[in-house]
Amino acid sequence: MMLKIYETISHGPVTIREKEWRQIKYRHEKELEKILDSYLEKRSRQIKDPVLDFLFEYYAFRPSQLRRWSPGPGVLLEFSDPSGLPEISELFVKDDKAILNLNLFPKKRLKSIRWIRDLLEKSSLNKPAFGCFGMHEWAMVYRAGEVRHEQIPLRLTDEEVAEFVESRPLVCTHFDAFRFFTEKARPMNKHSLSRDKFKDMEQPGCIHTNMDLYKWAFKLYPWISGDLIREAFLNAVEARKTDMQASPYDAREFGLEPIKIETEEGRKIYMEKQMEIFEKSMPIRKKLIRAYDDVIELVNN
């Protein structure tokens, strides 16, 4: 019997009727279509996009993977026509029902799954900080002698960038941003960051930490709801837009009006955006923690 896979789970699988899950799947695909279709068309013509290029290249989760909806574990899909079922190799189909087969979950991943789950919880409990003003992008070009993003010009001269960086404290808490600082910028950061300290330093006010929720979501695919991956992705899009707007680059060609953090008004705008992203990210982080808990429980049972 198919349900034997879940017979040790006290609450059992959640059953969703065909009409309902097809509507959910359709909505998922349509919401992403608004962004992905135009992006892929531009990419076919080799037109750059500093927001979506970053999200798909840095995070290495392809648009085709993002489009693919998953019901998540412990969800039983009723169907009469199998043609519309999610294209997931881990989906176990029998008679008129389909469900993710947790027997196929790679047990060797449990250690990393628990690490990510603990990281998410620890970062959610840490006090948010909002005083960095997005200066990590400035520290990445500080006295570099070269342009980091060749397709986007700087809106200030190298000397103006250096002068501003030297006038403000660097208080970055996110190692994956810090590791791209120039050699001359790293000693200027208040915090000594390393991969070993990654979990301790993550805090929920950080733009990049909230962008990373997308990474922690898709790393659980397909053992996570596609809706949650989409929610984390759309949140990451907004975070990356703010990231580029507050940078020393002139991205107006891409519809990104600069947030001039070198001014008092610009820093006020940035902090407001940072706090807005923090507020939107906290519920996503909580959902991700529950999703990781669900997988750990289901696999262990």
N, C-alpha and C positions, 0 to 999 in steps of 0.2 A: 504494500500500500504506500502511496506517495506520502501520506501524512505521517508515516513512521519516522520520517526525517525530523519531525518536530514533536514527537509524542512525549518527550521528556520536558517540554516547555509547559509550564502550568497554565499560561493564558492561551496557548495554542495560536495558530495562524489567524490573521485577519483576512476575511474574505471580502473581495470587492467585485461587484457585478460588472459585466462586460461594458455596458453603456457608460458606467461611471468612470472606470479606468481609461477607457478610450477617450473620454472627454478630457481627463487629466493629462494624458499623453499628448493629445492634440494641442491643448493650451501650452504645454511645455515647449513643443516644437514651434508654435506660432510666436511665442514671446521671444524666443531666440532668433527666429527668422528675421525679425525686425533689425537685429544687429548684424547677424552673421552673413546674410545674403549680400548686403552692400559691402561689407568688409571683404568677403571672398571675391566679389567682382572687382574691387579696387586692387586686391592683391594679385589677381590674374593679369592686371595691367602694370604690376610692379609699383603701385602707388603705396607709399609708406603710411602707417598709422601708428603714432608713438604710444597710443593707449593699448589697442588690441594686439599690435605686434608684440609688445612686451608681455602681455598676458598669455599669449599662445607660444611664445618662444622661451621666455624665462621659466614658465611653469610647465611647458611641454605636455599640455593636454590639448589635443587637436579639436578643431571645431566640429568634426564629424563625431568625436567622442562626446563632446558637450551636448550635441543634439540628441544623443541616444538616451531615451528615458528609461529609468529603472524603477520598479516599485519598491525596491529595498527588501531586506530579509524579512521572513515571517509574514509575507503578504501573498495570499492565494488569489490568483486572477482567474475568474470564470470566463469562458469564451465559447462561442459557437463557430467562429471563423478564425483559424490560427494565423491567417495572413497578416493580421495587424499586431501580433504579439511583439514585444520588445526583442530586438536582435541581440540577445545576450547568450553566450555559449553556456553559461552556468544555469540557465533556465531549464528546469525539469518539467516536461510536459507529459501529461497522462490523461487520456480521455478528454474531458472538457475543462481541465484545470491546469494552471501553470504556476510554478513557484521556484524561487531561487534555491538551488540545492546546496545547502551549507556543508554537505560532505565534501564539496569541491573547494571549500575555503582553504587556502594554503596555511596550515597551522604554523609554519615557520614565520609567518607575518605577525603572529600574536605579540611578540616582544615589541616590535615597532608600533603596533596598534596601541598597546598600553602606554608606550612613551608619548605618543601624540595625544592620547586622551589626557594624560597627566599634564602635559604642556598646556592644553586648552583650559583645564581647570585652574592650574596655577596662574596663568595669565589673566583669567577672569577674576581671580581673587586679589591680584596685585592692584595697588592704587594707580589709577590712570594719570598720566602726565601729559600736559598740553603746552609745554614751553619750548619745544624744539623748533617750531616754525618751519619745518620741512627743509632744514639746512643741509640734510644729508646729500641732496643733489648738488649743492654748491661745493660741499667737501669732496665730491667725486671729481670735480674739475679744478679744484684749488691748486694753482701753480703746477698744472699738469703738463703744460707745453704742447697739448694736443686736444682735439675735440673728441668728446666721448660719443656723441650722436652726430655723425657727419651730415645727416639729412636735415638737421635742425640747427640753425645758427644760434649763437649766444646773443642775448639782447643787451648785454653789457660787455665791455672790454675785459680781457684777462685781468688787468690791473684793478678794475672796478670790482670784479668778483673777489679778488684776493683781499682788497681793502675791506669789503663788507664782511667776509669770513673772519678776518682778524679783529673786527670790531664787535663780534658777538660770540657768546659761548656756544660751543658744540656740545650738545647733551644727548646724543643719539643712544638709544637703548637696544637697538635691533642689529644683531650681528650681521645678518645677511645684507644689510645696507652698509654697515660700517666696513665690511671687508672690501668694498669697492672705493673706499676713501683713498685719496692719493697718499703716498708715503709721508708727505709733509703735513697732511691734515690729520692723520691718525693720532699723533701725540697730543693734538689740541683737544681731543674729545675728553669730556669729563670722566666717562666710564671706560675702563679697560675691558673690552669685549673679546670673547673667544667662543669657539664652538662649545667648549665645556661649560661655559656660563650661560649658554643660550636660554635654557629653560628658566633660570633664575631672573634674568633681565627682561624677559618679555612682559610688556604691560599693555593693557587694553586701550590706551589712548593713542598708541602708535599707529600711524597710517599704514605702514608696511605690515605690522602684525595683523591688522584687520584685513588687509589685502590677502594675506596668507591664509585666511580662513577658506578661501577658494581652493588653495592647494590641499589643505587638510580635508576638505570635502571630497575632491576628486580622487585623492589617494585611497579612499574607501570604496570607490566604484568597483563593481556594481552593487556592493553590499550596503548601499545607502540610497535614499530616495533621490531620484533625479531632480525633484523639485527643490531639494535643499542645495544640491550642487548649483542649480540655476540661480537660486537666491544668493548664494555666496559669490557666484560669478558677477552678477549685476552689481553687488556691493563692491567688488574688486574694481569694476569699471569706474565707478564713481571715485573710489580712493585713488586710482591711478590718474584720473583726470586732475584731481586736486594736486597730486604729486607733481605732475608736469607743469601745471599752472604756477606753482610756487617755486619752480626751478629757475635757474638763470637762463634757460632757453626761451627763444621766441617761437612759440608754437601756435601763433594766431592763424597761420595758414591752415591749421588742422581744427580750427574752431575753438581753440583753447586760449581764452583771454588771460593774460598774466595776472597772477596774484603777487603784487610787488612787495614781498616780505622785507625788502630793504627800506620800506617806509612803515611808519606807525600804523597807518590805515591798512596797509597790506597785511601786517601781522595780526591785526584785529580780525580781518576777513578770514585769514588762514585758520586762526584758532576757532572761529565759529564753525568753519567747515570741518575741522578736525573733531570737534565735539559732536557735530551732527553725525559724522561717520561712526564715531564711538557709540552713540545711542542706537544707531541702526545695526551695528555689529554685535552688540551684546546678546540680543535674542538669537542671532545666528550661531554664536559661540555656544550658547546653552543647548540649542538643538543638536549641534555637532557632538557635544559631550554625551547627550542621550543616545545619539546614533552609534557612537563608539561603544557606549555601555551595552547597547542592544546586541551588537555584533559579538562582543566579548562573552556576554551571557549565552547567546545562542550557540556559539561555537563550543564553549566549555560544556554545554549540556548535550 
